[in-house]
Amino acid sequence: MESIVFYPAPDRGHLISTVELAKLILSQNPSLTINIIVINPPIKLGSTAPYITAVSATVPSIKFHHLPTVSMDPNSYPNSMAIMFDHFRLVNPHVVDLLRSFSRDFTVRCLILDLFCFPALEIASELNIPAYYFFTSGASCLAVFHQLPNLYESTSQDFNDLHTTLLKLPDFPPIPLSHMPEPVLFRNNPECLYIIECATHLKKSAGIIVNSFESLEPKAVKLLSSSSTESPVYCIGPLTTTTGQTSENVHECMTWLDSQPSGSVVFICFGSMGLLSKQQLREIAFGLERSQQRFLWVVRNPPSENQSKDPMNQPDPDLDSVLPSGFLDRTRDRGLVVKSWAPQVAVLNHASIGGFVTHCGWNSVLESVLAGVPMVAWPLYAEQKINKAFLVEELKLALPMNSEPESGGLVSAAEVEKRVRELMDSEEGDSVRKRVVMKRDEAMAALSHGGSSRVALAKLAESWMRN
């Protein structure tokens, strides 16, 4: 028997993307067995147990294997990210044991690991198993990540202070170094050094699998393919999930959307990790009210010292306390606020949705593209500022949501009102809408028989069969 082994980062978003890639590979290679290594994280990231149980019940060819817990002293680390990154190193002996046990029962064709799990690359080499990275963001972001080691060596300053120093790549929009992901903004801390090492190891793999498609990011794909020193790149996306909405469990917002005119509602949602301050929530509320546009808004509890530090495990918000007095009553005829969560894929694909205010997480971007919904880009963390630059300036699939420099990152009600109106009722919004619909059609073509993503998947399979 033959097996592909996956080693994803432990958070839910990366795990779901991994499972979707595994399903795709199985659809083309049904005789394979997929073994997924699951880390028991030393920090709270939200439970993935129900999701794993559901996948195991529906796709028996996918098997999950939990690594033993590693003892760590959280007080000896500066933050949770440093704990997590060190954990990837400390679990390596258990990864070795698991890969050896797989090799006794299967012909292991390859190991597909998350970028953050790069310490396992050395293990794969020792066991003579080809190792590929699965980069869960886009090709444009991957091209930027390739530059991080050189950027780090080119300056002795913190990226966080380099607001006017720009990363310039051929045919790419200029990106301030201060827009790099948070872990690398401050030099020489453990998480910064770890991310730089992650980027250094990209070219040491047998290949890099990217959740994108060639016609979405042609310039990035061309740039990545032009260097003979880099690992080959396989754009096999867009991969998205349809989990969360069933016929037996229809969310209240779907019933409300059924009563709204076609293309009239703007959807505001910031993902499972995006928490906004109470002040920011109030600015959004005032902006939505003044815009006079129909809206569906997912509101999560603002961060508080008294709450769980796990952003995935926040209690539902008390809307009357976090939103302006009377807001819900004044907007009742054209807006709906839901607490904590909505079935995003189902919402985006509803005929009433005409726009999406998003944090620019890559999964959300792809879901919006596949639904043909134009975006307003409002990045919050990780690589999302990079994604915004490409979405707005290069791909022209989104309008920007901007904050004033002196506001400390706060987006004003006036800016919210302006961008929502612009997206839903302007020539520029219509232009973005037409481009998104075009990219939706291109995505479907890429995923069809003979399309670029299916061809890339076949080439990927050929490469691991040769090794």
C-alpha positions, 0 to 999 in steps of 0.5 A: 500500500502507498501513503502520503503523509501530511504534517500541518500546523495545529490551528484549525485553518491550516488543518482544514486546508490540509484535509481539503488538499488530501481530499483532492489528492484522493479524488485523483489517486483513490488507492492512496492512504492519507496519514495526517500527523496532528500536534497537541499544541501547548497553547490554546488554539481552539479544539479541532477534535469535532472536525477530525471526528467528522472527517474520519467518519466520512473519509475513511482513507484519511487517518489522523495520528496524534503526537504525544504531548511535550512538556514545556514551561510556558513561563520561560518563553516571551509569548505564545508564538515562541512556545509554539515554534519551539514546540515544532522542534521538540516534537521531532523525535516523535515525528521520527517514530511515527514516520518510521512506523508508517514506513513499516506498513506503507510505501511512503511516497512523500511528506507534505508539511506546513511551512511552520513545521520545517524542522521535520524537513531534516527527518524526511531527508534522513529517512529518504522521504521526499518532502514538499511544503504546503503553503496555505496562502497565495503565490504572491505571498510566497514570493515575498516570503522567499525574500525575507532572509535577504531583507533581514540581512540587508538592514539592522533595523526592525521592519516595524520602523521601516514604513517608507522602505519598500520591498520591490519585486518585478511587476509587484506593487511596492510593499512597506517592510512594516507590513511584513507579518508580525513575527518578523517585525522585531529583529532577533526575537525567537519568533522572528528568527524562526520565521526567517529560518522557515523562509530559508528552508523553502528552497530545500524542499522537493516542491511547494504546493500553493493554494492558488491558481495560475491566472489569479496570480500570473506575475507571482507564478512567473517570478517563482518559476523563473529562478532555477535555484528554487523548488518547483511550485505547484498551484493546485487551488483554489481549495476551500471547504463547504463545512459548517452549513447543513440542511438540518441546521440552517443558520438564522442569517440564511433565512434573513438573506432569503428576504433581501434583494439580490446583490444588495447586502454587504457581509462583514466578517473578520474570521475565527481569529479576528478580534476588534476593540469595542471602540472599533466595533462602534466605529463600524456600527456608525459607518454602516448606519450612515452608509444606508446599505443593507448589511450582515455583520458578524460581531465577536467579543472584543478582547478583554483581560477577563476573557479567555486568551484563546480567540477561538473560544470567546463567549458570545458578545452582549450586543447591547453593551458593545454596540452604540445605544439604539443601533440595532433598532435603528438598522433593524429594517436593513441590517442583521447582526449575528453573534460570533459566527456565520456559515461564511461559504454559504453566506458568500454564495447567497444571491443577496450578497453583493460585497464582503468586508474581509480581514484578507485571510487567504481562505476567505479571499478564495471563498469570495473569489469562488462566489464572485463577490467583490471585497473591501480589504481590512487586514488584521494580522499575519500576512494579511497586509501583504494580501491586501496590497495584491488584492487592491493594487495588483489583482484589483479584486478589492477596495482598501479600508484605510486607517489614519496613521495618527489613529493607532490603527483605528478605522473611522466611521467615515472610512467605513461609510465611504468604502461600503458605499463605494463597493455597493454603489459606484463605478469603481465597485462595479469594476471590482465586481466584474473582475471578481466574476471573471476570476471566478470563471477562471477558477472554475476553469482551472479546477476542471479537467485539463485546467491549470490546477489539475495539470499541476496536481498531475505533475505533483503526483508524477514528481513524488512517484519519480522520487 
